[in-house]
Amino acid sequence: MKSIETRKSELETRRAQLSERMAQVESELESHEEKDWDDAAIEHESDEVLEDLGQSAQSEIRAIDAALARIEAGEYGYCVTCGERIDEARLDLLPATPFCRAHAPGAKATRQ
């Protein structure tokens, strides 16, 4: 079982990596110079991919920030829906998740 300090450090490291990626994406988007129609079409397609990467990184940063806030509040590792402890294996795969497996988006409802 990982300590909260270890999880916090891992989340902060991942956040720094994502921030660096976003800076690279922004730099790449700003550096494009269109020359002719063919080049412009290729650059436009590349820009869409870069924008998607940037949006994905922003979304993950928001999830990490929320997880770091839960750590500070002493609520990390507990489902925000039911309050049950989130399984360690799930946190290993999705360290910023606020949900247990049963309450994760897309989880199938179980009958009791």
SEDRENFI-310658 format. One record per residue (C-alpha): residue in three letters; x, y, z. Coordinates in nm, 2 decimals. Each point is the difference from the previous one (the first is absolute). Layout:
! residues N
+------+--------+--------+--------+
! type !     xx !     yy !     zz !
+------+--------+--------+--------+
!  ALA !      X !      Y !      Z !
...
+------+--------+--------+--------+
This chain:
! residues 112
+------+--------+--------+--------+
! type !     xx !     yy !     zz !
+------+--------+--------+--------+
!  MET !   0.00 !   0.00 !   0.00 !
!  LYS !   0.14 !   0.34 !  -0.11 !
!  SER !   0.01 !   0.28 !   0.25 !
!  ILE !  -0.19 !   0.32 !  -0.06 !
!  GLU !   0.33 !   0.18 !  -0.02 !
!  THR !   0.11 !  -0.23 !  -0.28 !
!  ARG !  -0.33 !   0.04 !  -0.19 !
!  LYS !   0.02 !   0.38 !   0.04 !
!  SER !   0.35 !   0.00 !  -0.14 !
!  GLU !  -0.10 !  -0.22 !  -0.29 !
!  LEU !  -0.30 !   0.23 !  -0.08 !
!  GLU !   0.23 !   0.31 !   0.02 !
!  THR !   0.25 !  -0.16 !  -0.23 !
!  ARG !  -0.27 !  -0.09 !  -0.25 !
!  ARG !  -0.14 !   0.35 !   0.02 !
!  ALA !   0.34 !   0.15 !  -0.08 !
!  GLN !   0.04 !  -0.23 !  -0.30 !
!  LEU !  -0.34 !   0.10 !  -0.13 !
!  SER !   0.08 !   0.37 !   0.05 !
!  GLU !   0.32 !  -0.04 !  -0.20 !
!  ARG !  -0.19 !  -0.19 !  -0.28 !
!  MET !  -0.25 !   0.29 !  -0.01 !
!  ALA !   0.28 !   0.25 !  -0.03 !
!  GLN !   0.15 !  -0.20 !  -0.29 !
!  VAL !  -0.34 !  -0.02 !  -0.17 !
!  GLU !  -0.06 !   0.37 !   0.03 !
!  SER !   0.35 !   0.07 !  -0.14 !
!  GLU !  -0.06 !  -0.23 !  -0.29 !
!  LEU !  -0.34 !   0.16 !  -0.08 !
!  GLU !   0.15 !   0.35 !   0.00 !
!  SER !   0.30 !  -0.10 !  -0.22 !
!  HIS !  -0.19 !  -0.11 !  -0.31 !
!  GLU !   0.03 !   0.21 !  -0.31 !
!  GLU !  -0.23 !  -0.08 !  -0.29 !
!  LYS !   0.17 !  -0.01 !  -0.34 !
!  ASP !  -0.24 !  -0.14 !  -0.25 !
!  TRP !  -0.34 !  -0.18 !   0.00 !
!  ASP !   0.15 !  -0.35 !   0.04 !
!  ASP !   0.22 !   0.11 !   0.28 !
!  ALA !  -0.28 !   0.19 !   0.16 !
!  ALA !  -0.23 !  -0.30 !  -0.01 !
!  ILE !   0.27 !  -0.22 !   0.16 !
!  GLU !   0.07 !   0.25 !   0.27 !
!  HIS !  -0.37 !   0.04 !   0.07 !
!  GLU !  -0.03 !  -0.37 !   0.05 !
!  SER !   0.30 !   0.00 !   0.23 !
!  ASP !  -0.13 !   0.29 !   0.19 !
!  GLU !  -0.33 !  -0.19 !   0.07 !
!  VAL !   0.20 !  -0.29 !   0.14 !
!  LEU !   0.21 !   0.23 !   0.21 !
!  GLU !  -0.31 !   0.18 !   0.13 !
!  ASP !  -0.15 !  -0.33 !   0.10 !
!  LEU !   0.32 !  -0.09 !   0.19 !
!  GLY !  -0.01 !   0.33 !   0.18 !
!  GLN !  -0.36 !  -0.04 !   0.09 !
!  SER !   0.06 !  -0.35 !   0.13 !
!  ALA !   0.29 !   0.13 !   0.21 !
!  GLN !  -0.21 !   0.28 !   0.14 !
!  SER !  -0.27 !  -0.25 !   0.10 !
!  GLU !   0.25 !  -0.23 !   0.17 !
!  ILE !   0.15 !   0.30 !   0.18 !
!  ARG !  -0.34 !   0.10 !   0.14 !
!  ALA !  -0.05 !  -0.36 !   0.12 !
!  ILE !   0.34 !   0.01 !   0.17 !
!  ASP !  -0.07 !   0.34 !   0.16 !
!  ALA !  -0.32 !  -0.14 !   0.14 !
!  ALA !   0.18 !  -0.31 !   0.13 !
!  LEU !   0.27 !   0.22 !   0.16 !
!  ALA !  -0.28 !   0.20 !   0.17 !
!  ARG !  -0.15 !  -0.32 !   0.13 !
!  ILE !   0.34 !  -0.09 !   0.14 !
!  GLU !   0.02 !   0.33 !   0.18 !
!  ALA !  -0.36 !  -0.05 !   0.13 !
!  GLY !   0.08 !  -0.35 !   0.12 !
!  GLU !  -0.25 !  -0.15 !  -0.24 !
!  TYR !   0.23 !  -0.15 !  -0.26 !
!  GLY !  -0.06 !  -0.37 !  -0.06 !
!  TYR !  -0.37 !   0.01 !   0.09 !
!  CYS !  -0.28 !   0.00 !  -0.26 !
!  VAL !  -0.17 !   0.34 !  -0.02 !
!  THR !  -0.33 !  -0.17 !  -0.07 !
!  CYS !  -0.03 !  -0.27 !   0.27 !
!  GLY !   0.30 !   0.08 !   0.23 !
!  GLU !   0.14 !  -0.36 !  -0.02 !
!  ARG !   0.37 !  -0.05 !  -0.03 !
!  ILE !   0.12 !  -0.02 !  -0.37 !
!  ASP !   0.19 !  -0.32 !  -0.07 !
!  GLU !   0.38 !   0.04 !   0.00 !
!  ALA !   0.03 !  -0.17 !  -0.34 !
!  ARG !  -0.25 !   0.26 !  -0.15 !
!  LEU !   0.20 !   0.29 !   0.15 !
!  ASP !   0.32 !  -0.16 !  -0.15 !
!  LEU !  -0.16 !   0.02 !  -0.35 !
!  LEU !  -0.20 !   0.32 !   0.05 !
!  PRO !   0.17 !   0.20 !   0.28 !
!  ALA !  -0.22 !   0.31 !  -0.05 !
!  THR !  -0.33 !  -0.19 !   0.00 !
!  PRO !  -0.27 !   0.12 !   0.25 !
!  PHE !  -0.21 !  -0.31 !  -0.05 !
!  CYS !   0.00 !  -0.36 !   0.12 !
!  ARG !  -0.05 !  -0.26 !  -0.27 !
!  ALA !  -0.38 !  -0.02 !   0.07 !
!  HIS !  -0.05 !   0.37 !  -0.05 !
!  ALA !   0.24 !   0.07 !  -0.29 !
!  PRO !  -0.16 !   0.16 !  -0.30 !
!  GLY !  -0.11 !  -0.28 !  -0.23 !
!  ALA !  -0.02 !  -0.26 !   0.28 !
!  LYS !  -0.29 !  -0.23 !  -0.03 !
!  ALA !  -0.25 !   0.01 !   0.28 !
!  THR !  -0.02 !  -0.31 !   0.20 !
!  ARG !  -0.32 !  -0.15 !   0.13 !
!  GLN !  -0.03 !  -0.09 !   0.36 !
+------+--------+--------+--------+
